[in-house]
Amino acid sequence: MLALVCTLVFAAAAAFAMFTIFVTMQGRKSQIATLFAEYRSLQRDRDYLVRITSHEAQAPRAFAAPQLRRTVRRMIKSVESSRPAASLRAAA
């Protein structure tokens, strides 16, 4: 009998909590709608900025500049690969 009473009290408390949540959500509906609208607006702004910044125009370069750049990169990579791994670990 005690278990039945406890179950009914627990069910009543859960129903009251659900009713309270529902009433609160109804009262705050306009604020929740405003938050969702702001979220969608921020998402659109983010998408717009990604779209704008991802389409950049290629800057005209001198004829020798790309080749010079590759040569320097190759030299740096060869120097880095020639260093022993132990010295890199010690430096870290």
C-alpha positions in Angstrom: 0.0 0.0 0.0 2.8 2.4 0.9 4.5 1.6 -2.5 1.3 2.6 -4.3 1.0 5.9 -2.4 4.7 6.7 -3.1 4.1 5.9 -6.8 1.1 8.2 -7.0 2.9 11.0 -5.2 5.9 10.6 -7.6 3.5 10.6 -10.6 1.7 13.7 -9.3 5.0 15.5 -8.8 6.1 14.6 -12.3 2.8 15.8 -13.8 3.1 19.0 -11.9 6.6 19.5 -13.1 5.6 18.9 -16.7 2.7 21.3 -16.4 5.0 24.0 -14.9 7.4 23.5 -17.8 4.6 23.9 -20.3 3.2 27.0 -18.7 6.7 28.5 -18.5 7.4 27.7 -22.1 4.1 29.4 -23.2 5.0 32.5 -21.2 8.5 32.6 -22.8 7.4 31.7 -26.3 8.3 35.1 -27.7 11.8 35.1 -26.1 12.4 31.6 -27.4 11.3 32.6 -30.9 13.6 35.6 -30.8 16.6 33.4 -29.7 15.9 31.0 -32.6 15.7 33.9 -35.0 19.0 35.3 -33.8 20.6 31.9 -34.1 19.4 31.6 -37.7 20.6 35.1 -38.5 24.0 34.4 -37.1 24.2 31.2 -39.1 23.3 33.1 -42.3 26.0 35.7 -41.5 28.5 32.9 -40.9 27.6 31.3 -44.2 27.8 34.6 -46.0 31.3 35.3 -44.6 32.6 31.9 -45.5 31.2 32.3 -49.0 32.8 35.8 -49.4 36.2 34.8 -48.0 36.5 31.5 -49.9 36.3 33.2 -53.3 39.4 35.3 -53.5 40.9 36.7 -56.6 44.3 35.4 -57.7 46.9 38.1 -57.4 49.0 38.6 -60.5 52.6 37.5 -59.8 55.9 38.0 -61.5 57.0 35.2 -63.8 60.0 34.2 -61.6 58.2 34.5 -58.3 56.5 31.0 -58.2 59.6 29.2 -59.2 61.7 31.0 -56.7 59.2 30.2 -54.0 59.3 26.5 -54.8 63.1 26.4 -54.7 63.2 28.0 -51.3 60.6 25.5 -50.0 62.6 22.6 -51.3 65.7 23.9 -49.7 63.9 24.3 -46.3 62.3 20.8 -46.5 65.7 19.2 -47.3 67.4 20.9 -44.4 64.5 19.9 -42.1 64.6 16.3 -43.2 68.4 16.1 -42.8 68.2 17.0 -39.1 68.2 14.0 -36.8 65.0 13.3 -34.9 66.8 13.3 -31.5 67.8 17.0 -31.9 64.3 17.9 -32.7 63.0 16.1 -29.6 65.6 17.8 -27.5 64.7 21.2 -28.8 61.0 20.7 -28.0 
